[in-house]
Amino acid sequence: MAVGLEVVASNIASFLSNLAPIISLSLILLGGILYGVAQTQPPDTRGKWQTAAISMFIGGVIVGAIAGAAVFIQEQSSGLLKPV
């Protein structure tokens, strides 16, 4: 049973590590496009559009940073589970 669970967890981790860069780049690009479109809006709605665009951009950067550091995070967290 544990072997099956390990395989499932490994497959999920592999899927997410392959998907994270795509999500990161998509958020960054869509944030940039939305920020550009926000410049064409009237002043009363421009702030809302810019806020959404910057949030998407920052979210993409955070996802990219976590995806880039995933191997290091995995090594450090697995070291915490070993007996001393």
DSSP file (Angstrom, degrees, kcal/mol; ACC not computed):
  #  RESIDUE AA STRUCTURE BP1 BP2  ACC     N-H-->O    O-->H-N    N-H-->O    O-->H-N    TCO  KAPPA ALPHA  PHI   PSI    X-CA   Y-CA   Z-CA
    1    1 A M     >        0   0    0      0, 0.0     4,-2.0     0, 0.0     5,-0.2   0.000 360.0 360.0 360.0 -39.7    0.0    0.0    0.0
    2    2 A A  H  >  +     0   0    0      1,-0.2     4,-2.2     2,-0.2     5,-0.2   0.854 360.0  55.0 -67.6 -33.0    2.8    2.4    0.8
    3    3 A V  H  > S+     0   0    0      2,-0.2     4,-2.2     1,-0.2    -1,-0.2   0.920 107.9  49.0 -66.3 -42.4    4.5    1.8   -2.5
    4    4 A G  H  > S+     0   0    0      1,-0.2     4,-2.2     2,-0.2    -2,-0.2   0.902 111.9  48.8 -62.5 -41.2    1.3    2.7   -4.4
    5    5 A L  H  X S+     0   0    0     -4,-2.0     4,-2.5     1,-0.2    -1,-0.2   0.872 110.0  52.1 -66.1 -37.3    0.9    5.9   -2.3
    6    6 A E  H  X S+     0   0    0     -4,-2.2     4,-2.2     2,-0.2    -2,-0.2   0.893 109.7  49.0 -65.9 -39.5    4.6    6.8   -3.0
    7    7 A V  H  X S+     0   0    0     -4,-2.2     4,-2.4     2,-0.2    -2,-0.2   0.919 111.7  48.8 -66.4 -43.7    4.1    6.4   -6.7
    8    8 A V  H  X S+     0   0    0     -4,-2.2     4,-2.3     2,-0.2    -2,-0.2   0.928 112.7  47.8 -61.8 -45.7    0.9    8.6   -6.7
    9    9 A A  H  X S+     0   0    0     -4,-2.5     4,-2.3     1,-0.2    -1,-0.2   0.887 111.8  50.3 -63.6 -38.8    2.7   11.3   -4.6
   10   10 A S  H  X S+     0   0    0     -4,-2.2     4,-2.3     2,-0.2    -1,-0.2   0.896 110.4  49.6 -66.4 -40.1    5.7   11.2   -7.0
   11   11 A N  H  X S+     0   0    0     -4,-2.4     4,-2.4     2,-0.2    -2,-0.2   0.897 111.0  49.2 -65.5 -40.2    3.4   11.5  -10.0
   12   12 A I  H  X S+     0   0    0     -4,-2.3     4,-2.5     2,-0.2     5,-0.2   0.921 111.7  49.1 -64.2 -43.9    1.6   14.4   -8.5
   13   13 A A  H  X S+     0   0    0     -4,-2.3     4,-2.2     1,-0.2    -2,-0.2   0.897 111.9  48.8 -63.3 -40.6    4.9   16.1   -7.7
   14   14 A S  H  X S+     0   0    0     -4,-2.3     4,-1.5     2,-0.2    -1,-0.2   0.917 111.5  49.5 -65.3 -43.2    6.2   15.6  -11.2
   15   15 A F  H  X S+     0   0    0     -4,-2.4     4,-1.7     1,-0.2    -2,-0.2   0.926 112.9  46.5 -61.4 -46.2    3.0   16.9  -12.7
   16   16 A L  H  X S+     0   0    0     -4,-2.5     4,-2.1     1,-0.2    -1,-0.2   0.868 109.9  52.7 -68.1 -36.0    3.1   20.1  -10.6
   17   17 A S  H  < S+     0   0    0     -4,-2.2    -1,-0.2     1,-0.2    -2,-0.2   0.787 112.3  46.3 -72.6 -23.6    6.8   20.7  -11.2
   18   18 A N  H  < S+     0   0    0     -4,-1.5     4,-0.5    -3,-0.2    -1,-0.2   0.781 116.0  45.8 -81.0 -28.2    6.1   20.5  -15.0
   19   19 A L  H  X S+     0   0    0     -4,-1.7     4,-2.2    -5,-0.2     5,-0.2   0.768  95.9  74.7 -85.1 -27.8    3.0   22.8  -14.7
   20   20 A A  H  X S+     0   0    0     -4,-2.1     4,-2.7     1,-0.2     5,-0.2   0.887  94.0  48.9 -59.3 -45.7    4.5   25.5  -12.5
   21   21 A P  H  > S+     0   0    0      0, 0.0     4,-2.6     0, 0.0     5,-0.2   0.882 111.4  51.3 -63.6 -34.5    6.7   27.2  -15.1
   22   22 A I  H  > S+     0   0    0     -4,-0.5     4,-2.2    -3,-0.2    -2,-0.2   0.928 112.6  45.1 -65.6 -44.3    3.8   27.3  -17.5
   23   23 A I  H  X S+     0   0    0     -4,-2.2     4,-2.6     2,-0.2     5,-0.2   0.912 113.2  51.8 -63.9 -42.5    1.5   28.9  -14.9
   24   24 A S  H  X S+     0   0    0     -4,-2.7     4,-2.2    -5,-0.2    -2,-0.2   0.945 112.7  42.9 -61.2 -50.4    4.2   31.3  -13.9
   25   25 A L  H  X S+     0   0    0     -4,-2.6     4,-2.7     1,-0.2     5,-0.2   0.881 113.2  53.5 -65.0 -37.2    4.9   32.6  -17.4
   26   26 A S  H  X S+     0   0    0     -4,-2.2     4,-2.8    -5,-0.2     5,-0.3   0.928 110.1  46.8 -63.0 -44.6    1.2   32.8  -18.2
   27   27 A L  H  X S+     0   0    0     -4,-2.6     4,-2.2     2,-0.2    -2,-0.2   0.909 113.5  48.3 -64.6 -41.2    0.5   34.9  -15.1
   28   28 A I  H  X S+     0   0    0     -4,-2.2     4,-2.0    -5,-0.2    -2,-0.2   0.936 115.4  44.0 -65.0 -45.9    3.4   37.2  -15.9
   29   29 A L  H  X S+     0   0    0     -4,-2.7     4,-2.4     2,-0.2    -2,-0.2   0.928 115.3  47.1 -66.3 -44.9    2.4   37.6  -19.6
   30   30 A L  H  X S+     0   0    0     -4,-2.8     4,-2.7    -5,-0.2    -1,-0.2   0.868 110.7  53.5 -65.8 -35.0   -1.3   38.1  -18.8
   31   31 A G  H  X S+     0   0    0     -4,-2.2     4,-2.1    -5,-0.3    -1,-0.2   0.907 109.9  47.7 -63.5 -41.5   -0.4   40.6  -16.1
   32   32 A G  H  X S+     0   0    0     -4,-2.0     4,-2.0     2,-0.2    -2,-0.2   0.900 113.2  47.3 -65.9 -41.3    1.7   42.6  -18.5
   33   33 A I  H  X S+     0   0    0     -4,-2.4     4,-2.4     2,-0.2    -2,-0.2   0.928 112.8  49.1 -65.1 -44.2   -1.0   42.6  -21.2
   34   34 A L  H  X S+     0   0    0     -4,-2.7     4,-2.0     1,-0.2    -2,-0.2   0.871 109.1  52.7 -64.2 -36.4   -3.7   43.6  -18.6
   35   35 A Y  H  X S+     0   0    0     -4,-2.1     4,-0.9     2,-0.2    -1,-0.2   0.905 110.1  48.6 -65.5 -39.8   -1.5   46.4  -17.4
   36   36 A G  H >< S+     0   0    0     -4,-2.0     3,-0.6     1,-0.2     4,-0.4   0.903 111.7  48.5 -65.2 -41.0   -1.1   47.7  -20.9
   37   37 A V  H >< S+     0   0    0     -4,-2.4     3,-1.5     1,-0.2     4,-0.3   0.841 102.9  63.7 -66.7 -32.4   -4.9   47.5  -21.5
   38   38 A A  H >< S+     0   0    0     -4,-2.0     3,-1.4     1,-0.3    -1,-0.2   0.809  91.2  65.3 -62.5 -28.8   -5.4   49.3  -18.2
   39   39 A Q  T << S+     0   0    0     -4,-0.9    -1,-0.3    -3,-0.6    -2,-0.2   0.722  98.2  54.2 -67.8 -18.7   -3.7   52.3  -19.6
   40   40 A T  T <  S+     0   0    0     -3,-1.5    -1,-0.3    -4,-0.4    -2,-0.2   0.514  92.4  95.0 -90.2  -5.0   -6.5   52.7  -22.2
   41   41 A Q  S <  S-     0   0    0     -3,-1.4     5,-0.1    -4,-0.3    -3,-0.0  -0.432  86.8 -93.6 -85.7 159.1   -9.2   52.8  -19.5
   42   42 A P    >>  -     0   0    0      0, 0.0     4,-1.6     0, 0.0     3,-1.4  -0.317  43.5-104.7 -64.7 156.4  -10.8   55.8  -17.9
   43   43 A P  H 3> S+     0   0    0      0, 0.0     4,-0.8     0, 0.0    -2,-0.1   0.789 116.0  61.0 -57.7 -30.1   -9.2   57.0  -14.7
   44   44 A D  H 34 S+     0   0    0      1,-0.2     4,-0.2     2,-0.1    -3,-0.0   0.789 117.0  29.3 -72.6 -24.1  -11.9   55.6  -12.5
   45   45 A T  H <> S+     0   0    0     -3,-1.4     4,-1.8     2,-0.1    -1,-0.2   0.542 100.0  83.9-106.9 -10.2  -11.5   52.0  -13.6
   46   46 A R  H  X S+     0   0    0     -4,-1.6     4,-2.7     1,-0.2     5,-0.2   0.885  87.2  55.7 -60.5 -40.0   -7.7   52.1  -14.4
   47   47 A G  H  X S+     0   0    0     -4,-0.8     4,-2.3     1,-0.2    -1,-0.2   0.884 106.6  49.6 -62.8 -39.4   -6.7   51.5  -10.8
   48   48 A K  H  > S+     0   0    0     -4,-0.2     4,-2.1    -3,-0.2    -1,-0.2   0.916 113.1  46.5 -65.6 -42.7   -8.8   48.3  -10.5
   49   49 A W  H  X S+     0   0    0     -4,-1.8     4,-2.3     2,-0.2    -2,-0.2   0.904 112.9  49.3 -66.3 -41.1   -7.3   47.0  -13.7
   50   50 A Q  H  X S+     0   0    0     -4,-2.7     4,-2.7     2,-0.2     5,-0.2   0.889 109.3  52.6 -66.4 -38.0   -3.7   47.9  -12.7
   51   51 A T  H  X S+     0   0    0     -4,-2.3     4,-2.1    -5,-0.2    -1,-0.2   0.926 111.1  46.5 -62.4 -44.2   -4.2   46.3   -9.3
   52   52 A A  H  X S+     0   0    0     -4,-2.1     4,-2.1     2,-0.2    -2,-0.2   0.904 113.2  50.1 -63.7 -40.8   -5.4   43.0  -11.0
   53   53 A A  H  X S+     0   0    0     -4,-2.3     4,-2.3     2,-0.2    -2,-0.2   0.926 111.7  46.1 -65.5 -45.5   -2.4   43.2  -13.4
   54   54 A I  H  X S+     0   0    0     -4,-2.7     4,-2.7     1,-0.2     5,-0.2   0.879 111.3  53.7 -65.8 -36.7    0.2   43.7  -10.7
   55   55 A S  H  X S+     0   0    0     -4,-2.1     4,-2.3    -5,-0.2    -1,-0.2   0.904 109.9  47.4 -63.4 -40.9   -1.4   41.0   -8.6
   56   56 A M  H  X S+     0   0    0     -4,-2.1     4,-2.2     2,-0.2    -2,-0.2   0.912 112.5  49.6 -65.4 -41.9   -1.1   38.6  -11.5
   57   57 A F  H  X S+     0   0    0     -4,-2.3     4,-2.0     2,-0.2    -2,-0.2   0.938 113.2  45.3 -62.4 -47.7    2.5   39.6  -12.2
   58   58 A I  H  X S+     0   0    0     -4,-2.7     4,-2.5     1,-0.2    -1,-0.2   0.887 111.2  54.0 -65.5 -38.6    3.5   39.1   -8.5
   59   59 A G  H  X S+     0   0    0     -4,-2.3     4,-2.6    -5,-0.2    -1,-0.2   0.904 108.1  50.1 -60.8 -41.0    1.7   35.8   -8.4
   60   60 A G  H  X S+     0   0    0     -4,-2.2     4,-2.2     2,-0.2    -2,-0.2   0.890 110.4  49.2 -63.8 -39.8    3.6   34.6  -11.4
   61   61 A V  H  X S+     0   0    0     -4,-2.0     4,-2.4     2,-0.2    -2,-0.2   0.906 112.0  48.7 -65.8 -41.3    6.9   35.7   -9.8
   62   62 A I  H  X S+     0   0    0     -4,-2.5     4,-2.5     2,-0.2     5,-0.2   0.925 111.7  48.4 -65.7 -44.4    6.0   33.9   -6.6
   63   63 A V  H  X S+     0   0    0     -4,-2.6     4,-2.6     1,-0.2    -1,-0.2   0.912 112.8  49.7 -61.5 -41.5    5.0   30.7   -8.4
   64   64 A G  H  X S+     0   0    0     -4,-2.2     4,-2.3     2,-0.2    -2,-0.2   0.892 110.7  49.4 -63.9 -39.9    8.3   30.8  -10.4
   65   65 A A  H  X S+     0   0    0     -4,-2.4     4,-1.8     2,-0.2    -2,-0.2   0.909 112.9  46.3 -66.9 -41.4   10.3   31.3   -7.3
   66   66 A I  H  < S+     0   0    0     -4,-2.5     4,-0.4     2,-0.2    -2,-0.2   0.910 113.2  49.5 -67.3 -41.0    8.7   28.4   -5.5
   67   67 A A  H >< S+     0   0    0     -4,-2.6     3,-0.7    -5,-0.2     4,-0.3   0.890 111.8  49.3 -64.5 -38.4    9.1   26.2   -8.6
   68   68 A G  H 3< S+     0   0    0     -4,-2.3     3,-0.3     1,-0.2     4,-0.2   0.833 116.8  40.8 -68.9 -32.0   12.7   27.1   -8.9
   69   69 A A  T 3X S+     0   0    0     -4,-1.8     4,-2.7     1,-0.2    -1,-0.2   0.324  85.2 103.5 -97.2   7.6   13.4   26.4   -5.2
   70   70 A A  H <> S+     0   0    0     -3,-0.7     4,-2.6    -4,-0.4    -1,-0.2   0.880  79.9  49.7 -61.2 -40.8   11.2   23.2   -5.1
   71   71 A V  H  > S+     0   0    0     -4,-0.3     4,-2.4    -3,-0.3    -1,-0.2   0.927 113.2  46.6 -65.5 -43.5   14.2   20.8   -5.2
   72   72 A F  H  > S+     0   0    0     -4,-0.2     4,-2.4     2,-0.2    -2,-0.2   0.914 113.0  49.4 -63.5 -43.0   16.0   22.7   -2.4
   73   73 A I  H  X S+     0   0    0     -4,-2.7     4,-2.5     1,-0.2     5,-0.2   0.902 111.0  50.7 -62.3 -41.1   12.7   22.8   -0.3
   74   74 A Q  H  X S+     0   0    0     -4,-2.6     4,-2.2    -5,-0.2    -2,-0.2   0.918 111.1  47.6 -63.9 -43.8   12.2   19.1   -0.8
   75   75 A E  H  X S+     0   0    0     -4,-2.4     4,-1.4     1,-0.2    -2,-0.2   0.912 114.1  46.8 -64.4 -42.3   15.8   18.2    0.3
   76   76 A Q  H  X S+     0   0    0     -4,-2.4     4,-0.8     1,-0.2    -2,-0.2   0.902 114.0  46.6 -68.0 -40.2   15.5   20.4    3.4
   77   77 A S  H  X S+     0   0    0     -4,-2.5     4,-0.6     1,-0.2     3,-0.4   0.855 110.4  52.3 -73.0 -33.2   12.1   19.1    4.4
   78   78 A S  H >< S+     0   0    0     -4,-2.2     3,-0.6     1,-0.2     4,-0.4   0.817 104.1  58.7 -70.9 -28.1   13.1   15.4    3.9
   79   79 A G  H >< S+     0   0    0     -4,-1.4     3,-0.5     1,-0.2    -1,-0.2   0.760  97.8  60.7 -68.8 -24.4   16.1   16.0    6.1
   80   80 A L  H 3< S+     0   0    0     -4,-0.8    -1,-0.2    -3,-0.4    -2,-0.2   0.744  99.9  55.5 -73.8 -22.2   13.9   17.0    8.9
   81   81 A L  T << S+     0   0    0     -3,-0.6    -1,-0.2    -4,-0.6    -2,-0.2   0.581  85.6  97.8 -87.8 -10.2   12.2   13.6    8.9
   82   82 A K  S <  S-     0   0    0     -3,-0.5     2,-0.1    -4,-0.4    -3,-0.0  -0.550  82.1-109.5 -79.8 142.7   15.3   11.6    9.4
   83   83 A P              0   0    0      0, 0.0    -1,-0.1     0, 0.0    -2,-0.1  -0.383 360.0 360.0 -68.8 150.6   16.2   10.4   12.9
   84   84 A V              0   0    0     -2,-0.1    -2,-0.0     0, 0.0     0, 0.0   0.441 360.0 360.0 -87.7 360.0   19.2   12.1   14.5
